[in-house]
């Protein structure tokens, strides 16, 4: 299989320790693969150019079975290949800096500040549908009474 984009391999986009552990097939169909290429082109690659280096992908495509095993939302955009979770582990930019840059410069569907604290999220979730349907919705994920809640920031 070819790469998803210049800096995302197919293997990286479909990799999951959970899938391996539970022998779950995590293979996108043509539509999901198309969506993955779109978010890579419109979100990941511009961000990577700005960061000027690698960005860790925590989670990208999730098959229905994998999403269920992970306890993901039934409507998760990861299932459609439309969402990517990223994290700065290389020290080029903080997650907050990437969050602020995406918010100010890219057309996205959802951008989620995932946990962390008021200074820096633990990771970012970004989704992309298409130029016309993106909502540019900004949220923060927090734990309340042991459950994850999403609050709209913008």
Secondary structure, 3 states (H helix, E strand, C coil): CCCCECCECHHHHHCCHHHHHCCCCCCCCHHHHHHHHHHHHHHHHHHHHHHCCCCEEEECCCCHHHHHHCCCCCCCHHHHCCEEEEECCCCCCCHHHHHHHHHHHCCCCEEEEECCCCCCCCEEEEECCCCCCCCCEEEEEEEECCEEEEEECC
